[in-house]
Amino acid sequence: MRTSMSSRVSLLVAASLVLPSLFACLDHPLKDVEYDGIAVKDVTFPLAVNKDVDIMFVIDNSGSMGEEQATLAANFESFIDVLERPEVDASYRIGITTTDNGNPWCGGTGPEAGALRMSSCRSRPTEFVFQGDTLVDATQEACYDICPEEWSDIELQPTTVGDEEEAKPRPWLESIGGRTNLPEGLSTVQAFQCMGPQGIDGCGFESHLESMWKALTRASKTEDPAYGFIREGAILSVVHVTDEEDCSYNTDWESIFLPEGDKTFWSDPAAPAPTSAVCWNAGVACEGSDCRAVNLDVTGAEVTEAEAEDDAVLRPLSRYTGILQHLEDEKKELNPTQEVLVALIGGVNSDGSVTYQASLSDPEFQADFGVGPGCESTGGRAVPPVRMREFSEAFAVGDDQNMFSICEQDYSDALEAIARNLVDQIKPACMPTCVADTDATTPDVLDPSCTVTEHVPSGDGDFEDTSVPACEADGSLPAGHDVCYQTRTGDALHEDCIDEGWNLEFVIVRRDGVEVPGGTGIAATCELSQVKAVDCPDLV
């Protein structure tokens, strides 16, 4: 007969803001977090179960991007399908900004400078016309063909963020607990197809990284419409979509673009205007077929990393890796395994590799961009990334591909892979200890003894406790309840739990569309085994 002694442990499953008294040991209080964690005595061990996902798209809106924006929008269902799989059921937000951060040669573009944009492309058709040497009109291809006329005006529904009590429209798409901020009848896929295309009238000196930096910064400022977009505990992914290299320049050195300035980086110093080759020449050094990002001053001399923030004409990459690393470090305080993700759909080969070579057969392309195409298709050619490549590589996770070719005719595989990488960050709620088997008559089955309680803030600083029932045998909610719990054991455990040797996994099930009050938490108390060699023989 199997015998065991037991002790008690609490499993905290936080729905949005965990109980302050349980987290006094953390250096930073947790706000707006949806994650699961274990509370043992006075110590909290956060679990990696976190279905909150924040995705920021930085989309190139320069004159060559009409077809690419159309392809992105048309294939977006592949991305959402992964997030909305029943076994994933992510609570996600999607924000969009452009690569237009202004330039002395782009006075008429009205730069977004990192502002999140969320409006139907049909409400801004003039943005899909590029007035260059040749008129380009992508209105039909990049907007009308994929966004029905009935969605010419999309009114985002009011929502609240953080500790704000006022509900108001936010400049992002969201689906939280099955509830979206979209008008009835419009799915997030349809909404992105209308709101994702950003037009092609943006600045041709694209500042991908600076726009991202400003968007992330805006999300932390209470006075900005984007405030609250980045949730403290949410998994964060930044996706860049572009056919050119980054040109995030230091405004103190805008003279590199001006005819009266130093023309060190111009392809043709006698030309009346600079080309995008300035961006390449000012931030890249190549030896044969190998190129790397460099920090150069206005004379073309390389400067040290310590001097780069002030003296480099292009902002140093450390500015951009730094802000994401800071966010990742904060998230790791809640979940040590969580990674911030970066993806690039740009001028790379289909396998994510990059080709650097001079454009000997097309000197005009060489003069325009400083290098030959990184990829080509019937829709055009794209510049191979260097700064964007190194930035993406800095946040690569394992062997997961995070750079994809913008020259492909279909982005479905790329978008699905980017979404899968996100989903890989959603870990199961393994009980990180050994739970007692309370029924010795079923030696091949773990019978845990757990009670579950939901703590709902009452508004006066206290919490009201309510017992949470187990889900029905088929996993459905019991009648009259909006939340229930399931336990998984044995072969039903997630492989991550099995790999660690744990013997119990929790799953919290909530009714779709029922809003969870901020500050709600769930605590489960279970008997723990004192004979781990029997109950958890594979425990590491």
Sequence and secondary structure as in RCSB ss.txt:
>XXXX:A:sequence
MRTSMSSRVSLLVAASLVLPSLFACLDHPLKDVEYDGIAVKDVTFPLAVNKDVDIMFVIDNSGSMGEEQATLAAN
FESFIDVLERPEVDASYRIGITTTDNGNPWCGGTGPEAGALRMSSCRSRPTEFVFQGDTLVDATQEACYDICPEE
WSDIELQPTTVGDEEEAKPRPWLESIGGRTNLPEGLSTVQAFQCMGPQGIDGCGFESHLESMWKALTRASKTEDP
AYGFIREGAILSVVHVTDEEDCSYNTDWESIFLPEGDKTFWSDPAAPAPTSAVCWNAGVACEGSDCRAVNLDVTG
AEVTEAEAEDDAVLRPLSRYTGILQHLEDEKKELNPTQEVLVALIGGVNSDGSVTYQASLSDPEFQADFGVGPGC
ESTGGRAVPPVRMREFSEAFAVGDDQNMFSICEQDYSDALEAIARNLVDQIKPACMPTCVADTDATTPDVLDPSC
TVTEHVPSGDGDFEDTSVPACEADGSLPAGHDVCYQTRTGDALHEDCIDEGWNLEFVIVRRDGVEVPGGTGIAAT
CELSQVKAVDCPDLV
>XXXX:A:secstr
     EEEEEEEEESSS  GGGGTTSSS   S  EEEEEETTEEEE S   EEEEEEEE  STT HHHHHHHHHT
THHHHHHHTSTTT  EEEEEEEES    TT TTS   TT      GGG GGGGEEESSSEEE HIIIIITTS GG
GSS     B  TT    B  SSEEEETTEESS TT  HHHHHHHHS   S S SS  HHHHHHHHHHHTT TTST
TTT S TTSEEEEEEE SS    B GGGGGGGSTTS  TT S TTSSS  THHHHHTTEEEETTEEEE  B TTS
 B  HHHHHHH SB  HHHHHHHHHHHHHHHHHH TT   EEEEEESS TTS       TT HHHHHHHSS  SE
EETTEEE   SHHHHHHHHT  TT   EEETTSS  HHHHHHHHHHHHTT   EE SS B    TT TTS    E
EEEEEEE SSS EEEEE  B  TTS   TT SEEEEEE GGGS HHHHHHT   EEEEEE TT    TT EEEEE
EEEES HHHH TT  
